[in-house]
């Protein structure tokens, strides 16, 4: 790593000194923990919706939009969808879908099908779980390699954006149930979910301190056409940096920037700031990410056909 080049890049950023200092501290800790390696994941797992385009919630940031872009695994299609991906050389699948009214993604209802997929293929199986209770977590533990849990740290956001009659405590309980069942946790923190503003993200990180995540994934809110928030602005880059640097300060596990983040010029700028803020892995990197990594002297390693919640040698995250 070329420390002088890193300092030059930080000095040239169009941001305040407080943000720059936080980035320097976070980056130094990242080098101490993970050395020069920077992992790029260009081909994330393909998501399969277990509910098709159906969702009991009408979340203001999604309104089922993202379900339309997943493989349809509903109505008996899960097995064939998974086998098709395995035949095409996939290393794993991401089970997802619309939420039930209680906030859970009903993955646990498909236990028999998923167990058969595990028997017939070598696919890793990750899942968006949503809010789950103890019994649901126990069912998931029989076939899940990784639980991808969105952790929301603000009750108003849970009520007003997601439309759930739940609380931060329900997300903490979910982490407890999943962890107690032996499932490895890859919690996701969504920056800017509340109309593009910070509201509860740092509290969500505090909730995570009570558990043992194997990786922390930072998602960035995307204003999406056709949703109630389509006219909202994405979060300020400095706000994303605030969450990234705080996460790096609090945890000694891998820190990844999710494939779910705005595109275009925003992504180019964000990717640069994220690398300089101490992330050690990134999904679907931009050209700016490659350039920043190379100019800083980091060792870029491309991880083929793998979710950023996993390490270079699945199923571990080292």
MARVO-724220 format. One record per residue (C-alpha): residue number from 1; z, x, y. Coordinates in steps of 0.001 Angstrom, whole numbers. Example, Ala and Ser with C-alpha at 12.3 -4.5 7.8 and 13.67 -1.06 7.14 Angstrom:
% MARVO-724220
rec i->1 | c3->7800 | c1->12300 | c2->-4500
rec i->2 | c3->7140 | c1->13670 | c2->-1060
This chain:
% MARVO-724220
rec i->1 | c3->0 | c1->0 | c2->0
rec i->2 | c3->-976 | c1->1326 | c2->3439
rec i->3 | c3->2091 | c1->573 | c2->5573
rec i->4 | c3->412 | c1->1715 | c2->8780
rec i->5 | c3->-2483 | c1->-685 | c2->8168
rec i->6 | c3->-26 | c1->-3496 | c2->7470
rec i->7 | c3->1774 | c1->-2818 | c2->10750
rec i->8 | c3->-1529 | c1->-2799 | c2->12632
rec i->9 | c3->-2466 | c1->-6187 | c2->11178
rec i->10 | c3->919 | c1->-7666 | c2->12071
rec i->11 | c3->745 | c1->-6304 | c2->15620
rec i->12 | c3->-2695 | c1->-7896 | c2->16094
rec i->13 | c3->-1585 | c1->-11406 | c2->15104
rec i->14 | c3->-1628 | c1->-14146 | c2->17711
rec i->15 | c3->1950 | c1->-15270 | c2->17217
rec i->16 | c3->5441 | c1->-14651 | c2->18576
rec i->17 | c3->7666 | c1->-11672 | c2->17840
rec i->18 | c3->10194 | c1->-13763 | c2->15882
rec i->19 | c3->7492 | c1->-14816 | c2->13422
rec i->20 | c3->6158 | c1->-11271 | c2->13134
rec i->21 | c3->9619 | c1->-9865 | c2->12416
rec i->22 | c3->10244 | c1->-12491 | c2->9721
rec i->23 | c3->6905 | c1->-11583 | c2->8140
rec i->24 | c3->7755 | c1->-7871 | c2->8127
rec i->25 | c3->11087 | c1->-8471 | c2->6414
rec i->26 | c3->9558 | c1->-10823 | c2->3837
rec i->27 | c3->6687 | c1->-8455 | c2->3078
rec i->28 | c3->9060 | c1->-5518 | c2->2570
rec i->29 | c3->11077 | c1->-7575 | c2->94
rec i->30 | c3->7891 | c1->-8605 | c2->-1703
rec i->31 | c3->6880 | c1->-4946 | c2->-2137
rec i->32 | c3->10376 | c1->-4125 | c2->-3385
rec i->33 | c3->10220 | c1->-6926 | c2->-5961
rec i->34 | c3->6591 | c1->-6869 | c2->-7099
rec i->35 | c3->5021 | c1->-3658 | c2->-5884
rec i->36 | c3->1408 | c1->-3588 | c2->-4706
rec i->37 | c3->-54 | c1->-6161 | c2->-7110
rec i->38 | c3->-1591 | c1->-9268 | c2->-5548
rec i->39 | c3->-2686 | c1->-11875 | c2->-8095
rec i->40 | c3->-5685 | c1->-14095 | c2->-7308
rec i->41 | c3->-6328 | c1->-17232 | c2->-9392
rec i->42 | c3->-9899 | c1->-18383 | c2->-8815
rec i->43 | c3->-10054 | c1->-20977 | c2->-11631
rec i->44 | c3->-6941 | c1->-23180 | c2->-11783
rec i->45 | c3->-6307 | c1->-25527 | c2->-14688
rec i->46 | c3->-8374 | c1->-28710 | c2->-14588
rec i->47 | c3->-6170 | c1->-31726 | c2->-13813
rec i->48 | c3->-6349 | c1->-34743 | c2->-16105
rec i->49 | c3->-5146 | c1->-38095 | c2->-14809
rec i->50 | c3->-3264 | c1->-40061 | c2->-17440
rec i->51 | c3->-3588 | c1->-43192 | c2->-15302
rec i->52 | c3->-7203 | c1->-42912 | c2->-14184
rec i->53 | c3->-7260 | c1->-43877 | c2->-10505
rec i->54 | c3->-4264 | c1->-46201 | c2->-10824
rec i->55 | c3->-1060 | c1->-45520 | c2->-8918
rec i->56 | c3->1837 | c1->-47866 | c2->-8213
rec i->57 | c3->2500 | c1->-46136 | c2->-4898
rec i->58 | c3->309 | c1->-46030 | c2->-1808
rec i->59 | c3->1483 | c1->-42726 | c2->-430
rec i->60 | c3->358 | c1->-42200 | c2->3155
rec i->61 | c3->-966 | c1->-38705 | c2->2437
rec i->62 | c3->-2979 | c1->-39556 | c2->-704
rec i->63 | c3->-3546 | c1->-43273 | c2->-1404
rec i->64 | c3->-4994 | c1->-42349 | c2->-4846
rec i->65 | c3->-7711 | c1->-40166 | c2->-3265
rec i->66 | c3->-6943 | c1->-37092 | c2->-5367
rec i->67 | c3->-6874 | c1->-39061 | c2->-8616
rec i->68 | c3->-10590 | c1->-39739 | c2->-8194
rec i->69 | c3->-11299 | c1->-36015 | c2->-8482
rec i->70 | c3->-9457 | c1->-35524 | c2->-11769
rec i->71 | c3->-10744 | c1->-35913 | c2->-15310
rec i->72 | c3->-9950 | c1->-39401 | c2->-16572
rec i->73 | c3->-7517 | c1->-39175 | c2->-19463
rec i->74 | c3->-6527 | c1->-42838 | c2->-19476
rec i->75 | c3->-7282 | c1->-45456 | c2->-22146
rec i->76 | c3->-7532 | c1->-43029 | c2->-25054
rec i->77 | c3->-9615 | c1->-40376 | c2->-23246
rec i->78 | c3->-6909 | c1->-37699 | c2->-23096
rec i->79 | c3->-7644 | c1->-36125 | c2->-26468
rec i->80 | c3->-11400 | c1->-35841 | c2->-25909
rec i->81 | c3->-10925 | c1->-34547 | c2->-22352
rec i->82 | c3->-8556 | c1->-31824 | c2->-23518
rec i->83 | c3->-10783 | c1->-30818 | c2->-26428
rec i->84 | c3->-13776 | c1->-30629 | c2->-24115
rec i->85 | c3->-11910 | c1->-28235 | c2->-21839
rec i->86 | c3->-10742 | c1->-26143 | c2->-24800
rec i->87 | c3->-14319 | c1->-25904 | c2->-26096
rec i->88 | c3->-15422 | c1->-24721 | c2->-22652
rec i->89 | c3->-12933 | c1->-21844 | c2->-22782
rec i->90 | c3->-10028 | c1->-23254 | c2->-20772
rec i->91 | c3->-6635 | c1->-21649 | c2->-21250
rec i->92 | c3->-4682 | c1->-24727 | c2->-20287
rec i->93 | c3->-4607 | c1->-28189 | c2->-18765
rec i->94 | c3->-2666 | c1->-29859 | c2->-15988
rec i->95 | c3->-1480 | c1->-33359 | c2->-16851
rec i->96 | c3->-1222 | c1->-35524 | c2->-13781
rec i->97 | c3->-1882 | c1->-39064 | c2->-12649
rec i->98 | c3->-589 | c1->-41841 | c2->-10465
rec i->99 | c3->3109 | c1->-42514 | c2->-10092
rec i->100 | c3->5074 | c1->-45392 | c2->-11504
rec i->101 | c3->7194 | c1->-47414 | c2->-9103
rec i->102 | c3->10211 | c1->-45202 | c2->-9955
rec i->103 | c3->8355 | c1->-42071 | c2->-8834
rec i->104 | c3->7652 | c1->-40666 | c2->-12294
rec i->105 | c3->4232 | c1->-39686 | c2->-13595
rec i->106 | c3->4195 | c1->-41373 | c2->-17034
rec i->107 | c3->3349 | c1->-38241 | c2->-19002
rec i->108 | c3->6190 | c1->-38930 | c2->-21414
rec i->109 | c3->4396 | c1->-42077 | c2->-22618
rec i->110 | c3->1647 | c1->-39896 | c2->-24122
rec i->111 | c3->3874 | c1->-37670 | c2->-26273
rec i->112 | c3->2010 | c1->-38295 | c2->-29542
rec i->113 | c3->-1415 | c1->-37539 | c2->-28048
rec i->114 | c3->-181 | c1->-34407 | c2->-26337
rec i->115 | c3->1561 | c1->-33112 | c2->-29444
rec i->116 | c3->-1728 | c1->-33505 | c2->-31319
rec i->117 | c3->-3526 | c1->-31550 | c2->-28602
rec i->118 | c3->-940 | c1->-28792 | c2->-29000
rec i->119 | c3->-1542 | c1->-28770 | c2->-32758
rec i->120 | c3->-5348 | c1->-28750 | c2->-32487
rec i->121 | c3->-5809 | c1->-26299 | c2->-29598
rec i->122 | c3->-4237 | c1->-23239 | c2->-27983
rec i->123 | c3->-4106 | c1->-24900 | c2->-24584
rec i->124 | c3->-1105 | c1->-24384 | c2->-22356
rec i->125 | c3->178 | c1->-27713 | c2->-21067
rec i->126 | c3->1582 | c1->-28117 | c2->-17570
rec i->127 | c3->2400 | c1->-31418 | c2->-15915
rec i->128 | c3->3192 | c1->-33033 | c2->-12615
rec i->129 | c3->6317 | c1->-34882 | c2->-13644
rec i->130 | c3->7443 | c1->-36686 | c2->-10516
rec i->131 | c3->11013 | c1->-37982 | c2->-10656
rec i->132 | c3->12329 | c1->-38170 | c2->-14232
rec i->133 | c3->15578 | c1->-39121 | c2->-15920
rec i->134 | c3->17372 | c1->-37280 | c2->-18735
rec i->135 | c3->15607 | c1->-39117 | c2->-21580
rec i->136 | c3->12158 | c1->-38597 | c2->-20049
rec i->137 | c3->12891 | c1->-34881 | c2->-19575
rec i->138 | c3->13943 | c1->-34571 | c2->-23220
rec i->139 | c3->10628 | c1->-36092 | c2->-24327
rec i->140 | c3->8679 | c1->-33753 | c2->-22037
rec i->141 | c3->10515 | c1->-30723 | c2->-23409
rec i->142 | c3->8897 | c1->-31202 | c2->-26817
rec i->143 | c3->5410 | c1->-30273 | c2->-25606
rec i->144 | c3->5486 | c1->-29007 | c2->-22018
rec i->145 | c3->5055 | c1->-25342 | c2->-21122
rec i->146 | c3->5719 | c1->-25822 | c2->-17431
rec i->147 | c3->6925 | c1->-28612 | c2->-15141
rec i->148 | c3->5255 | c1->-28722 | c2->-11735
rec i->149 | c3->7717 | c1->-30667 | c2->-9613
rec i->150 | c3->7167 | c1->-31600 | c2->-5982
rec i->151 | c3->10593 | c1->-31144 | c2->-4383
rec i->152 | c3->11082 | c1->-33245 | c2->-1245
rec i->153 | c3->14056 | c1->-32357 | c2->936
rec i->154 | c3->14136 | c1->-35274 | c2->3367
rec i->155 | c3->15033 | c1->-38914 | c2->2676
rec i->156 | c3->12898 | c1->-40274 | c2->5523
rec i->157 | c3->9826 | c1->-38518 | c2->4151
rec i->158 | c3->10528 | c1->-39893 | c2->675
rec i->159 | c3->10798 | c1->-43434 | c2->2066
rec i->160 | c3->8143 | c1->-43424 | c2->4791
rec i->161 | c3->5436 | c1->-41163 | c2->3360
rec i->162 | c3->5800 | c1->-41643 | c2->-395
rec i->163 | c3->7032 | c1->-45230 | c2->-235
rec i->164 | c3->9820 | c1->-44564 | c2->-2727
rec i->165 | c3->13295 | c1->-46055 | c2->-2714
rec i->166 | c3->14647 | c1->-42685 | c2->-3832
rec i->167 | c3->16532 | c1->-39808 | c2->-2244
rec i->168 | c3->16737 | c1->-36019 | c2->-2207
rec i->169 | c3->19443 | c1->-36375 | c2->-4851
rec i->170 | c3->16911 | c1->-37923 | c2->-7227
rec i->171 | c3->14750 | c1->-34798 | c2->-6939
rec i->172 | c3->17789 | c1->-32605 | c2->-7535
rec i->173 | c3->18668 | c1->-34707 | c2->-10585
rec i->174 | c3->15105 | c1->-34294 | c2->-11849
rec i->175 | c3->15366 | c1->-30511 | c2->-11626
rec i->176 | c3->18681 | c1->-30664 | c2->-13452
rec i->177 | c3->17308 | c1->-32827 | c2->-16284
rec i->178 | c3->14186 | c1->-30705 | c2->-16737
rec i->179 | c3->16090 | c1->-27433 | c2->-16592
rec i->180 | c3->18796 | c1->-28694 | c2->-18965
rec i->181 | c3->16061 | c1->-29678 | c2->-21430
rec i->182 | c3->14772 | c1->-26116 | c2->-21472
rec i->183 | c3->11564 | c1->-26696 | c2->-19507
rec i->184 | c3->10490 | c1->-23892 | c2->-17205
rec i->185 | c3->10294 | c1->-24999 | c2->-13590
rec i->186 | c3->7457 | c1->-24279 | c2->-11154
rec i->187 | c3->8684 | c1->-26285 | c2->-8147
rec i->188 | c3->6231 | c1->-27115 | c2->-5392
rec i->189 | c3->7287 | c1->-27260 | c2->-1736
rec i->190 | c3->4865 | c1->-29321 | c2->375
rec i->191 | c3->4786 | c1->-27953 | c2->3917
rec i->192 | c3->4032 | c1->-30568 | c2->6575
rec i->193 | c3->4122 | c1->-33647 | c2->4358
rec i->194 | c3->5843 | c1->-35615 | c2->7136
rec i->195 | c3->2845 | c1->-36145 | c2->9447
rec i->196 | c3->2083 | c1->-32432 | c2->9517
rec i->197 | c3->5565 | c1->-31516 | c2->10732
rec i->198 | c3->8418 | c1->-29598 | c2->9125
rec i->199 | c3->11042 | c1->-32019 | c2->7877
rec i->200 | c3->13119 | c1->-31115 | c2->4856
rec i->201 | c3->11175 | c1->-28158 | c2->3461
rec i->202 | c3->14025 | c1->-25692 | c2->4057
rec i->203 | c3->16497 | c1->-28141 | c2->2550
rec i->204 | c3->14246 | c1->-28381 | c2->-504
rec i->205 | c3->14527 | c1->-24606 | c2->-894
rec i->206 | c3->18305 | c1->-24922 | c2->-725
rec i->207 | c3->18171 | c1->-27500 | c2->-3534
rec i->208 | c3->16182 | c1->-25049 | c2->-5643
rec i->209 | c3->18903 | c1->-22414 | c2->-5321
rec i->210 | c3->20990 | c1->-24416 | c2->-7793
rec i->211 | c3->18419 | c1->-23920 | c2->-10519
rec i->212 | c3->16354 | c1->-21135 | c2->-12037
rec i->213 | c3->12685 | c1->-21569 | c2->-11122
rec i->214 | c3->10281 | c1->-19101 | c2->-12687
rec i->215 | c3->7934 | c1->-19315 | c2->-9696
rec i->216 | c3->7838 | c1->-21171 | c2->-6380
rec i->217 | c3->4546 | c1->-22679 | c2->-5240
rec i->218 | c3->3873 | c1->-23506 | c2->-1601
rec i->219 | c3->1569 | c1->-26482 | c2->-1019
rec i->220 | c3->191 | c1->-27234 | c2->2455
rec i->221 | c3->-417 | c1->-30800 | c2->3616
rec i->222 | c3->-4089 | c1->-31735 | c2->3999
rec i->223 | c3->-4971 | c1->-34619 | c2->6372
rec i->224 | c3->-7211 | c1->-36620 | c2->4034
rec i->225 | c3->-9934 | c1->-39053 | c2->5031
rec i->226 | c3->-9202 | c1->-42655 | c2->4127
rec i->227 | c3->-5430 | c1->-42239 | c2->4141
rec i->228 | c3->-2845 | c1->-43334 | c2->6687
rec i->229 | c3->-2462 | c1->-39695 | c2->7754
rec i->230 | c3->-6137 | c1->-38821 | c2->8106
rec i->231 | c3->-5730 | c1->-38293 | c2->11867
rec i->232 | c3->-2626 | c1->-36123 | c2->11545
rec i->233 | c3->-2889 | c1->-32388 | c2->12162
rec i->234 | c3->-2147 | c1->-29893 | c2->9400
rec i->235 | c3->1123 | c1->-28007 | c2->9879
rec i->236 | c3->1203 | c1->-25144 | c2->12329
rec i->237 | c3->535 | c1->-21802 | c2->10705
rec i->238 | c3->3882 | c1->-20588 | c2->12058
rec i->239 | c3->5614 | c1->-23473 | c2->10261
rec i->240 | c3->4026 | c1->-22493 | c2->6949
rec i->241 | c3->5085 | c1->-18903 | c2->7587
rec i->242 | c3->8646 | c1->-20096 | c2->8258
rec i->243 | c3->8788 | c1->-21670 | c2->4806
rec i->244 | c3->7087 | c1->-18731 | c2->3097
rec i->245 | c3->9364 | c1->-16119 | c2->4625
rec i->246 | c3->12479 | c1->-18189 | c2->3943
rec i->247 | c3->11448 | c1->-18635 | c2->313
rec i->248 | c3->10878 | c1->-14904 | c2->-46
rec i->249 | c3->14285 | c1->-14236 | c2->1519
rec i->250 | c3->16082 | c1->-16655 | c2->-824
rec i->251 | c3->14388 | c1->-15989 | c2->-4171
rec i->252 | c3->13365 | c1->-12984 | c2->-6235
rec i->253 | c3->10763 | c1->-14874 | c2->-8291
rec i->254 | c3->6983 | c1->-14935 | c2->-7742
rec i->255 | c3->5831 | c1->-16842 | c2->-4653
rec i->256 | c3->2399 | c1->-18457 | c2->-4762
rec i->257 | c3->154 | c1->-20215 | c2->-2268
rec i->258 | c3->-1253 | c1->-23317 | c2->-3963
rec i->259 | c3->-4909 | c1->-24280 | c2->-4216
rec i->260 | c3->-3876 | c1->-27455 | c2->-2353
rec i->261 | c3->-4203 | c1->-26416 | c2->1290
rec i->262 | c3->-6649 | c1->-27190 | c2->4118
rec i->263 | c3->-10031 | c1->-25505 | c2->4105
rec i->264 | c3->-12341 | c1->-23974 | c2->6692
rec i->265 | c3->-11063 | c1->-21783 | c2->9503
rec i->266 | c3->-7495 | c1->-22960 | c2->8928
rec i->267 | c3->-7552 | c1->-21620 | c2->5360
rec i->268 | c3->-8951 | c1->-18279 | c2->6451
rec i->269 | c3->-6156 | c1->-17836 | c2->8975
rec i->270 | c3->-3469 | c1->-19195 | c2->6652
rec i->271 | c3->-4478 | c1->-16931 | c2->3763
rec i->272 | c3->-4160 | c1->-13868 | c2->5965
rec i->273 | c3->-751 | c1->-14908 | c2->7277
rec i->274 | c3->436 | c1->-15806 | c2->3774
rec i->275 | c3->-395 | c1->-12397 | c2->2344
rec i->276 | c3->1240 | c1->-10651 | c2->5289
rec i->277 | c3->4274 | c1->-12927 | c2->4804
rec i->278 | c3->5026 | c1->-11707 | c2->1314
rec i->279 | c3->3310 | c1->-13936 | c2->-1228
rec i->280 | c3->2366 | c1->-12098 | c2->-4403
rec i->281 | c3->-149 | c1->-14615 | c2->-5766
rec i->282 | c3->-2679 | c1->-17111 | c2->-4458
rec i->283 | c3->-4897 | c1->-19824 | c2->-5949
rec i->284 | c3->-8562 | c1->-20070 | c2->-4927
rec i->285 | c3->-8439 | c1->-17214 | c2->-2390
rec i->286 | c3->-10761 | c1->-17172 | c2->602
rec i->287 | c3->-12880 | c1->-14239 | c2->1733
rec i->288 | c3->-10204 | c1->-13653 | c2->4354
rec i->289 | c3->-7625 | c1->-13249 | c2->1565
rec i->290 | c3->-9700 | c1->-10586 | c2->-159
rec i->291 | c3->-10270 | c1->-8780 | c2->3125
rec i->292 | c3->-6586 | c1->-8852 | c2->4075
rec i->293 | c3->-5490 | c1->-7628 | c2->659
rec i->294 | c3->-8001 | c1->-4789 | c2->703
rec i->295 | c3->-7212 | c1->-3728 | c2->4285
rec i->296 | c3->-3499 | c1->-3686 | c2->3500
rec i->297 | c3->-4079 | c1->-1550 | c2->410
rec i->298 | c3->-2770 | c1->-4095 | c2->-2089
rec i->299 | c3->-3960 | c1->-4008 | c2->-5688
rec i->300 | c3->-5924 | c1->-7256 | c2->-6108
rec i->301 | c3->-5894 | c1->-8547 | c2->-9673
rec i->302 | c3->-8021 | c1->-11552 | c2->-10607
rec i->303 | c3->-6431 | c1->-13752 | c2->-13270
rec i->304 | c3->-9169 | c1->-15747 | c2->-15057
rec i->305 | c3->-8872 | c1->-19438 | c2->-15933
rec i->306 | c3->-5172 | c1->-19721 | c2->-15255
rec i->307 | c3->-2814 | c1->-21787 | c2->-13102
rec i->308 | c3->-945 | c1->-19809 | c2->-10446
rec i->309 | c3->2338 | c1->-20988 | c2->-11989
rec i->310 | c3->1718 | c1->-18509 | c2->-14822
rec i->311 | c3->1532 | c1->-14747 | c2->-14846
rec i->312 | c3->-1248 | c1->-12535 | c2->-16111
rec i->313 | c3->-97 | c1->-12901 | c2->-19702
rec i->314 | c3->633 | c1->-16546 | c2->-20420
rec i->315 | c3->2992 | c1->-18210 | c2->-20914
rec i->316 | c3->5203 | c1->-15844 | c2->-18916
rec i->317 | c3->5113 | c1->-15452 | c2->-15152
rec i->318 | c3->5706 | c1->-11714 | c2->-14844
